Amino acid sequence: MKDYYKIDLEAFMQNNADLIRTIKSKAPVYADELGLEVVQYINREIKQAHLDYIESLGVKDPYEYYISQHESDRYLADQLIAQHRATLHSSTS
């Protein structure tokens, strides 16, 4: 099965090259201050920027958004979203 989150994250990184460069340029100083490895800091900041972007779109369920954006087979996308909703519903009941 496709990793829709990873696909969306990679697209975000490609579309925000300047932001990624900025994060990477600041990484050595900020990573050291936080006690992280540079790679850990970069990954954390990119994932947070991606999440901030998704939230800025008003997306209520990121998983559904990732599927709807990156699954070309609409029938499969609808099945996956329905399955996801059923799982969420059964865990809250």
N, C-alpha and C positions, 0 to 999 in steps of 0.2 A: 504494500500500500504506500502511496505517496506520503511524504512528510510535508503537508500543506503549510505548516508554520515555517519550516526551513525554506521552502520555495518563496514564501512571502518575504521572509527576512532577507534573502539574497536579492530579491527584486528591490526591496527598500534600500539596501546597501548600494546597488548599482545606480539607483535614481538619486542618491544623496551622497555622491562622492566627496563633495566639499566637506560635509559634516563628518564623514568617516575620516578624512585627512585631519581635520581639526581634533577629533578624539584621539587619533594616533599620535599627533604631535604633542598633546598634553599628557599622554599616558605615562611617560617615565616619571614625571614629578608627582602626579596625583596617585599613581599606583603605589609609589614609595610611601607617601603620606598615609595611605589607607592600609599599608601592609600587604598589598597584593602583588602578584606577578604582573608584569606589563600586559601579557596576553589576557589574563583574567580581568584586568581593568577594562581593556578594550572591549572584550566580549560583553561585559556587564553594561557598559555605557551604550554600546550599539543596541543591545536588546532593550534597554530602557528607552532609548530614543525611538525605537520601533514601536514599543508599547504606547508611548506618548502620542505618536502619530496615529495609531489605530484608535486610541481614545478620542483624539481630536476630530475624528470622522464621525463620532457618535455611535460607534459600533457597540452593541450590547453584548454580543457573544463573539469573541475573536475567532473561535474555532469555526463557526458557521461562515464568518467573513472569509477566512482563508480558503475554505472549500469552495465557496461561491466564486471567488476570484480565480482560483487555479485549477479547478476541475472542469475540463472541456466537455465531459460527458454529463449532460444535465440530469439524466436519469440517475446516474450514480451519485451525483452531487445531492440530489433530492433524497436518495436513500440514506446516504451518510448523515445528512442533517437530521432526518427523521429518527435515525438510530441514536444520534447524539441527544436529541431532545427526549427520547424515550428513556435513555439512561439517566439523564438529569432528573426527569420526572419521577422515576422509580427510586432514586436515591433521596428524594425529598419527601416521599410519601411515608 
